[in-house]
Amino acid sequence: MLRTFASAHVTGEGVASRRGFLKSLAVAGGTGAISLSWRDMLLAKAAELKQAGKKMILLWMDGGPSQYDTFNPKPGSEFQGPTQAIDTKVPGIQIGEHWPKTAQVFDKIALIRSMVSDERDHFRAIKLVRTGYPIKPTIPYPTWGSVVARDRFDPGFDLPAFVRIGSPRIKTRDVNSGVLGPRFESFKIAEPGKLPEDVHPTVPADVLQRRLALAARLDSEFAARGSARAAREQREIYDRTSRFVLSPMLDVFNLDKETDALRDAYGRNAFGQGCLLARRLVEAGVSFVEVINSGTLNDQGWDTHKRGFKENPILAGETDSGYAMLLTDLAQRGLLDDTLVVWMGEFCRTPKYEDNAGGRNHYSEGWLVGLSGGGVKMGQAIGATDADNVKVTDRPIGVSDLFVTFCHVLGLNPHDEYTTELNQPLKLVEGGEVIKELF
């Protein structure tokens, strides 16, 4: 076993490369020299992972959650509706009654109650809060996960830098890697615990390698005819994909490796199991994980226009366990300090609701963002709205401020630029300031 580890490639800093380390494990495992659990593998390369930089998990509440029924209830307001406020673990902070488990871990959440933006249309708002930029027809700005993947990209790492779990409720409103291209697109998992069917090779490894070699020759011929850049990017995708499908790290996607008790604690629904998979992924070294929460109420997600009084408790019930357990699990494993967890949607809901059913329209003043880990000061609420949630009365925070703060946590310079295929320089974030109360 010691000889096997000694043969792994080591950098000048004394850290084994991911690729060399995993190859050593695979070879040793194949010869029966070692028998390591997934946990042992992670512990063995913990020093390397620590150098890889902080990770981020985005818990995306697709559709725009109601602030009254989530984390900014207004007891006594004519607009509150039937949801009651309950105390949290942090004195003085109350949230909606349908989040009892989240209430008990609120010391692990820094809640912003004063987000403001100008967009109240789903399509435009999603583009804004997922990229940090308002829509510009000539520039498809990349989603933030792709920006992080670009910075964290490691060609020797077997897993994708950016993994998305779940599906957006309306695909035409989705945001992809945009001008950053396919290299930094997300790897998509529609159902947590189940890999896409085309991941597992349908032929033996040697046959796959021969086919890839043939593809490489064809790409070379294509490049020789003047398409070198396209061929190079295609070659990179083939190389990364083949390494991925043959990697022992694929086991990270197998939720059956976790105990039934832990899976139950996360919640036996798509969002809860997605949160569990997110923890496994950041533990394995994935830099950005997105968990989409679109609920089980057809395709509306949190876009509760008609029956909010009935549907918001259902949506909260599907989200509460996963959110709370993710923060608890990360903290217990020593991962929360190096992982930023962000809970948010594209906006909130109007104070006025329709009839007695509780449907609310789109609203972009006083929407919510929860931040945990990554070094932020948790157990606090930042900003405030008036007694009816109509106007922000304290500390309005814009989208650019939020993205500059993401950069601060992740160790990125918001003024750094990247170049589009048309040689247009773009900053990671335009404008904005760090939200100082978080640090």
C-alpha positions as CSV (number, residue, x, y, z in Angstrom):
1,M,0.0,0.0,0.0
2,L,2.8,2.5,0.9
3,R,4.6,1.7,-2.4
4,T,1.4,2.4,-4.3
5,F,0.8,5.8,-2.7
6,A,4.5,6.6,-3.2
7,S,4.1,6.1,-6.9
8,A,1.4,8.8,-7.2
9,H,2.6,12.0,-8.9
10,V,3.6,14.6,-6.4
11,T,3.9,18.3,-7.1
12,G,6.7,20.6,-5.9
13,E,4.6,21.4,-2.9
14,G,4.3,17.8,-1.9
15,V,0.7,17.4,-3.0
16,A,-0.4,14.5,-5.2
17,S,-2.3,15.5,-8.3
18,R,-5.9,14.4,-8.4
19,R,-5.4,12.4,-11.6
20,G,-2.3,10.7,-10.4
21,F,-3.7,10.0,-7.0
22,L,-6.9,8.4,-8.4
23,K,-5.0,6.4,-10.9
24,S,-2.9,5.0,-8.0
25,L,-6.0,4.1,-6.1
26,A,-7.6,2.5,-9.1
27,V,-4.5,0.4,-9.8
28,A,-4.1,-0.6,-6.2
29,G,-7.7,-1.5,-5.8
30,G,-7.6,-3.6,-8.9
31,T,-4.7,-5.6,-7.6
32,G,-6.2,-6.0,-4.2
33,A,-3.4,-4.0,-2.5
34,I,-5.8,-1.7,-0.7
35,S,-9.4,-1.5,0.3
36,L,-10.5,2.1,0.8
37,S,-14.0,3.3,1.3
38,W,-15.1,6.5,-0.3
39,R,-14.6,8.3,3.0
40,D,-11.0,7.0,3.2
41,M,-10.3,8.3,-0.3
42,L,-11.6,11.8,0.7
43,L,-9.6,11.9,3.9
44,A,-6.5,10.8,2.1
45,K,-6.6,13.7,-0.3
46,A,-8.0,16.3,2.2
47,A,-4.9,18.4,2.1
48,E,-5.1,18.7,-1.7
49,L,-8.8,19.6,-1.6
50,K,-8.1,22.4,0.9
51,Q,-5.8,24.0,-1.7
52,A,-8.6,23.9,-4.3
53,G,-10.3,27.0,-2.9
54,K,-13.7,27.5,-1.4
55,K,-16.8,25.9,-3.0
56,M,-20.3,27.2,-3.5
57,I,-23.7,25.5,-3.4
58,L,-26.6,27.4,-4.8
59,L,-30.1,26.4,-3.6
60,W,-32.2,27.9,-6.3
61,M,-35.9,28.5,-5.4
62,D,-37.3,28.5,-9.0
63,G,-40.2,30.9,-9.4
64,G,-39.7,33.5,-6.7
65,P,-40.6,32.5,-3.1
66,S,-43.0,34.5,-1.0
67,Q,-41.3,36.4,1.7
68,Y,-44.4,36.2,3.9
69,D,-44.3,32.4,3.9
70,T,-40.6,32.0,4.1
71,F,-38.1,34.2,6.0
72,N,-39.7,37.6,6.4
73,P,-43.2,37.2,7.9
74,K,-45.0,40.3,9.1
75,P,-47.3,39.4,12.0
76,G,-50.2,41.8,12.3
77,S,-50.0,43.0,8.7
78,E,-53.1,42.9,6.6
79,F,-51.0,41.2,3.9
80,Q,-49.5,38.4,5.9
81,G,-52.1,35.7,5.3
82,P,-52.5,32.6,7.5
83,T,-48.8,31.7,7.9
84,Q,-47.7,32.3,11.4
85,A,-44.3,33.5,12.5
86,I,-42.1,31.2,14.7
87,D,-38.9,31.9,16.7
88,T,-35.6,30.7,15.4
89,K,-32.5,29.7,17.2
90,V,-31.3,33.4,16.9
91,P,-33.1,35.7,19.4
92,G,-35.2,38.3,17.6
93,I,-35.4,36.6,14.2
94,Q,-38.6,35.0,13.2
95,I,-39.5,33.0,10.1
96,G,-42.6,31.3,8.7
97,E,-44.0,28.4,10.7
98,H,-43.5,25.8,7.9
99,W,-39.7,25.9,8.3
100,P,-39.3,24.4,11.8
101,K,-36.0,22.6,11.0
102,T,-34.5,25.6,9.3
103,A,-35.5,27.7,12.4
104,Q,-33.3,25.4,14.5
105,V,-30.2,26.0,12.4
106,F,-30.7,29.7,11.9
107,D,-27.4,30.4,13.7
108,K,-25.9,29.0,10.5
109,I,-27.6,31.5,8.2
110,A,-27.0,35.2,7.4
111,L,-30.3,36.4,6.0
112,I,-30.6,39.4,3.7
113,R,-34.1,40.8,3.8
114,S,-33.5,43.9,1.7
115,M,-32.5,42.8,-1.8
116,V,-33.8,45.1,-4.5
117,S,-33.8,44.9,-8.3
118,D,-35.7,46.4,-11.2
119,E,-36.8,43.2,-12.9
120,R,-40.2,41.6,-12.2
121,D,-40.4,39.4,-15.3
122,H,-39.2,35.9,-14.7
123,F,-37.0,35.7,-17.8
124,R,-35.3,39.0,-17.2
125,A,-35.0,38.5,-13.4
126,I,-33.5,35.0,-13.7
127,K,-30.9,36.3,-16.2
128,L,-30.0,39.1,-13.9
129,V,-29.7,37.3,-10.6
130,R,-28.0,34.2,-12.1
131,T,-25.3,36.2,-14.1
132,G,-25.0,39.5,-12.2
133,Y,-25.9,41.3,-15.5
134,P,-29.1,42.6,-16.9
135,I,-30.1,41.2,-20.3
136,K,-28.1,42.4,-23.3
137,P,-29.2,40.8,-26.6
138,T,-25.7,40.8,-28.0
139,I,-24.0,39.1,-25.1
140,P,-25.2,35.8,-23.6
141,Y,-23.7,36.3,-20.1
142,P,-22.7,33.1,-18.4
143,T,-24.4,31.7,-15.3
144,W,-22.4,32.1,-12.1
145,G,-21.5,28.5,-11.8
146,S,-19.8,28.6,-15.2
147,V,-17.8,31.7,-14.0
148,V,-16.6,29.8,-11.0
149,A,-15.9,26.7,-13.1
150,R,-13.7,28.8,-15.3
151,D,-11.6,30.0,-12.4
152,R,-11.4,26.5,-10.7
153,F,-10.9,24.5,-13.9
154,D,-8.4,21.7,-13.4
155,P,-7.8,19.5,-16.5
156,G,-6.5,16.7,-14.2
157,F,-9.6,16.5,-12.1
158,D,-12.0,13.6,-13.0
159,L,-15.2,15.3,-11.9
160,P,-16.9,18.4,-13.5
161,A,-16.2,21.7,-11.8
162,F,-19.9,22.7,-12.1
163,V,-22.7,20.2,-11.4
164,R,-26.4,21.0,-11.6
165,I,-29.0,18.9,-9.9
166,G,-32.6,19.1,-11.0
167,S,-34.2,20.8,-13.9
168,P,-35.5,24.4,-14.4
169,R,-39.2,24.5,-14.5
170,I,-39.2,26.4,-17.8
171,K,-36.2,25.6,-20.0
172,T,-36.6,28.7,-22.2
173,R,-35.8,30.8,-19.1
174,D,-32.6,28.9,-18.3
175,V,-29.1,30.4,-18.2
176,N,-26.1,28.4,-19.5
177,S,-22.4,29.0,-19.9
178,G,-23.0,31.7,-22.5
179,V,-19.9,33.3,-23.9
180,L,-17.7,31.0,-21.9
181,G,-18.7,28.1,-24.2
182,P,-19.2,24.4,-23.6
183,R,-16.0,23.8,-21.7
184,F,-17.6,25.5,-18.6
185,E,-21.2,24.2,-19.0
186,S,-22.7,22.4,-16.1
187,F,-22.9,18.6,-15.8
188,K,-26.6,18.0,-15.4
189,I,-28.2,15.5,-13.1
190,A,-32.0,15.3,-13.6
191,E,-32.6,12.9,-10.7
192,P,-30.3,12.9,-7.6
193,G,-28.7,9.5,-7.1
194,K,-29.1,8.5,-10.8
195,L,-26.6,9.3,-13.5
196,P,-27.7,10.0,-17.0
197,E,-27.9,6.8,-19.1
198,D,-25.2,7.9,-21.5
199,V,-22.6,8.2,-18.7
200,H,-21.8,4.5,-18.4
201,P,-19.8,3.1,-21.3
202,T,-21.7,0.6,-23.5
203,V,-18.5,-1.0,-24.7
204,P,-15.3,-2.3,-22.9
205,A,-12.7,0.3,-22.0
206,D,-10.2,-0.8,-24.7
207,V,-12.9,-0.4,-27.4
208,L,-13.8,3.0,-26.1
209,Q,-10.2,4.1,-26.2
210,R,-9.9,2.9,-29.9
211,R,-12.9,4.9,-30.8
212,L,-11.6,8.0,-29.1
213,A,-8.3,7.6,-30.9
214,L,-10.2,7.5,-34.2
215,A,-12.1,10.6,-33.2
216,A,-8.8,12.3,-32.4
217,R,-7.5,11.6,-35.9
218,L,-10.7,13.0,-37.4
219,D,-10.5,16.1,-35.2
220,S,-6.9,16.6,-36.4
221,E,-7.9,16.6,-40.0
222,F,-10.8,19.0,-39.2
223,A,-8.3,21.3,-37.4
224,A,-5.9,21.2,-40.4
225,R,-8.7,22.7,-42.5
226,G,-8.8,25.9,-40.5
227,S,-11.0,25.0,-37.5
228,A,-8.3,24.5,-34.9
229,R,-10.1,26.2,-32.0
230,A,-13.3,24.3,-32.4
231,A,-11.4,21.0,-32.8
232,R,-9.3,21.8,-29.7
233,E,-12.4,22.5,-27.6
234,Q,-14.1,19.3,-28.9
235,R,-11.0,17.3,-28.1
236,E,-10.9,18.6,-24.5
237,I,-14.6,17.6,-24.1
238,Y,-13.9,14.1,-25.4
239,D,-10.8,13.8,-23.1
240,R,-12.6,15.0,-20.0
241,T,-15.7,12.9,-20.7
242,S,-13.8,9.7,-21.3
243,R,-11.8,10.2,-18.1
244,F,-15.0,11.0,-16.2
245,V,-16.9,7.9,-17.3
246,L,-14.0,5.6,-16.4
247,S,-13.2,7.3,-13.1
248,P,-13.6,5.6,-9.7
249,M,-14.9,8.9,-8.5
250,L,-18.2,8.3,-10.2
251,D,-19.2,6.6,-7.0
252,V,-19.8,10.1,-5.5
253,F,-23.1,10.2,-7.4
254,N,-24.3,7.0,-5.7
255,L,-26.5,8.0,-2.7
256,D,-26.9,4.4,-1.7
257,K,-23.5,4.8,0.0
258,E,-25.2,6.9,2.6
259,T,-27.2,5.5,5.5
260,D,-30.9,5.4,5.4
261,A,-31.1,7.5,8.5
262,L,-29.1,10.3,6.9
263,R,-31.1,10.1,3.6
264,D,-34.3,10.3,5.7
265,A,-33.0,13.3,7.6
266,Y,-32.4,15.2,4.3
267,G,-35.9,14.4,3.1
268,R,-36.9,11.7,0.7
269,N,-37.8,14.1,-2.1
270,A,-35.9,15.5,-5.1
271,F,-34.7,18.6,-3.3
272,G,-33.6,16.8,-0.1
273,Q,-31.7,14.2,-1.9
274,G,-30.2,16.8,-4.2
275,C,-28.9,18.6,-1.1
276,L,-27.3,15.3,0.0
277,L,-25.7,14.9,-3.3
278,A,-24.4,18.4,-3.2
279,R,-22.7,17.7,0.0
280,R,-21.0,14.6,-1.4
281,L,-19.9,16.6,-4.5
282,V,-18.2,19.5,-2.6
283,E,-16.7,16.9,-0.3
284,A,-15.2,15.3,-3.4
285,G,-13.8,18.6,-4.7
286,V,-16.5,19.9,-7.0
287,S,-16.3,23.7,-7.0
288,F,-19.9,24.7,-7.8
289,V,-23.1,22.8,-7.2
290,E,-26.6,24.0,-8.0
291,V,-29.7,22.4,-6.6
292,I,-32.9,23.5,-8.4
293,N,-36.0,23.4,-6.3
294,S,-39.0,23.6,-8.5
295,G,-41.3,21.6,-6.2
296,T,-43.8,19.0,-7.1
297,L,-46.7,21.3,-8.0
298,N,-46.7,20.9,-11.8
299,D,-44.2,23.3,-13.3
300,Q,-45.0,26.4,-11.3
301,G,-42.3,26.0,-8.6
302,W,-42.5,29.0,-6.2
303,D,-44.5,31.0,-8.7
304,T,-47.7,30.8,-6.6
305,H,-50.1,33.1,-8.4
306,K,-53.4,31.4,-7.5
307,R,-53.3,29.3,-4.4
308,G,-50.4,30.5,-2.3
309,F,-52.0,29.9,1.1
310,K,-52.3,26.2,0.2
311,E,-49.2,25.7,-1.9
312,N,-46.5,27.6,0.0
313,P,-46.7,25.3,3.0
314,I,-46.3,22.3,0.7
315,L,-43.2,23.9,-1.0
316,A,-41.7,24.8,2.4
317,G,-42.3,21.3,3.6
318,E,-40.4,19.9,0.6
319,T,-37.5,22.3,1.2
320,D,-37.1,22.6,5.0
321,S,-35.4,19.3,5.8
322,G,-32.9,19.5,2.9
323,Y,-31.9,23.0,3.6
324,A,-31.5,22.5,7.4
325,M,-29.7,19.1,7.1
326,L,-27.3,20.4,4.5
327,L,-26.1,23.1,6.8
328,T,-25.9,20.7,9.7
329,D,-24.1,18.0,7.7
330,L,-21.6,20.4,6.2
331,A,-20.8,21.8,9.7
332,Q,-20.4,18.4,11.3
333,R,-18.0,17.3,8.6
334,G,-15.9,20.4,8.9
335,L,-16.9,21.5,5.4
336,L,-19.1,24.6,6.1
337,D,-16.1,27.0,6.6
338,D,-14.9,26.3,3.1
339,T,-18.4,26.1,1.4
340,L,-20.7,29.0,0.7
341,V,-24.3,27.9,0.7
342,V,-26.7,30.4,-0.9
343,W,-30.5,30.1,-0.8
344,M,-32.4,32.4,-3.2
345,G,-34.9,32.9,-6.0
346,E,-35.3,35.5,-8.7
347,F,-37.5,37.9,-6.6
348,C,-40.4,37.7,-4.1
349,R,-44.1,38.2,-4.2
350,T,-46.5,41.2,-4.0
351,P,-47.9,42.3,-0.6
352,K,-51.4,42.3,-2.1
353,Y,-52.9,38.8,-2.6
354,E,-55.8,37.7,-4.6
355,D,-59.1,36.8,-2.9
356,N,-58.7,34.4,0.0
357,A,-56.5,31.9,-2.0
358,G,-53.3,33.7,-1.3
359,G,-52.0,34.1,-4.9
360,R,-49.4,36.8,-5.2
361,N,-47.7,38.4,-8.3
362,H,-44.1,39.2,-8.9
363,Y,-42.2,41.7,-6.7
364,S,-38.6,42.8,-6.6
365,E,-38.3,44.9,-3.5
366,G,-37.3,43.2,-0.3
367,W,-36.6,39.8,-1.7
368,L,-34.5,37.3,0.3
369,V,-31.1,35.7,0.2
370,G,-29.7,33.3,2.8
371,L,-25.9,32.9,3.0
372,S,-24.1,30.3,5.1
373,G,-20.5,29.2,5.6
374,G,-17.6,30.3,3.5
375,G,-16.5,32.6,6.3
376,V,-19.6,34.8,6.5
377,K,-20.9,36.0,9.8
378,M,-24.0,33.8,10.4
379,G,-26.9,34.1,12.8
380,Q,-28.0,37.6,11.7
381,A,-30.6,39.4,9.6
382,I,-29.3,42.2,7.3
383,G,-31.7,44.9,6.1
384,A,-35.4,45.4,6.8
385,T,-38.7,46.1,5.1
386,D,-41.6,48.1,6.5
387,A,-44.5,46.6,8.5
388,D,-46.2,45.4,5.4
389,N,-43.2,44.2,3.3
390,V,-43.9,47.0,0.8
391,K,-40.7,49.0,0.9
392,V,-37.1,48.4,2.0
393,T,-36.5,50.6,5.0
394,D,-33.0,49.7,5.9
395,R,-29.9,48.7,3.9
396,P,-31.0,48.1,0.3
397,I,-28.7,45.7,-1.4
398,G,-28.4,45.3,-5.2
399,V,-27.5,42.3,-7.3
400,S,-24.0,43.6,-8.1
401,D,-23.3,43.9,-4.4
402,L,-24.3,40.2,-4.0
403,F,-22.0,39.1,-6.8
404,V,-19.1,41.1,-5.5
405,T,-19.7,39.4,-2.2
406,F,-19.6,36.0,-3.9
407,C,-16.2,37.0,-5.4
408,H,-15.0,38.0,-2.0
409,V,-15.9,34.7,-0.4
410,L,-14.5,32.6,-3.3
411,G,-11.3,34.5,-3.6
412,L,-12.1,36.0,-7.0
413,N,-11.3,39.6,-8.2
414,P,-14.7,41.0,-9.4
415,H,-12.7,43.4,-11.7
416,D,-11.0,40.5,-13.5
417,E,-11.8,40.2,-17.2
418,Y,-12.3,37.4,-19.6
419,T,-12.6,37.6,-23.3
420,T,-15.5,36.4,-25.4
421,E,-15.0,34.6,-28.7
422,L,-15.5,38.0,-30.4
423,N,-12.6,39.3,-28.3
424,Q,-14.8,41.5,-26.1
425,P,-13.5,41.9,-22.6
426,L,-16.1,41.3,-19.8
427,K,-15.6,41.9,-16.1
428,L,-16.8,39.2,-13.7
429,V,-19.0,41.8,-12.0
430,E,-19.8,45.3,-13.1
431,G,-20.0,47.7,-10.1
432,G,-21.2,46.8,-6.6
433,E,-19.6,46.6,-3.2
434,V,-18.9,43.8,-0.7
435,I,-21.8,43.4,1.9
436,K,-19.6,44.4,4.8
437,E,-22.1,43.2,7.5
438,L,-21.3,39.6,6.4
439,F,-17.7,39.8,7.5
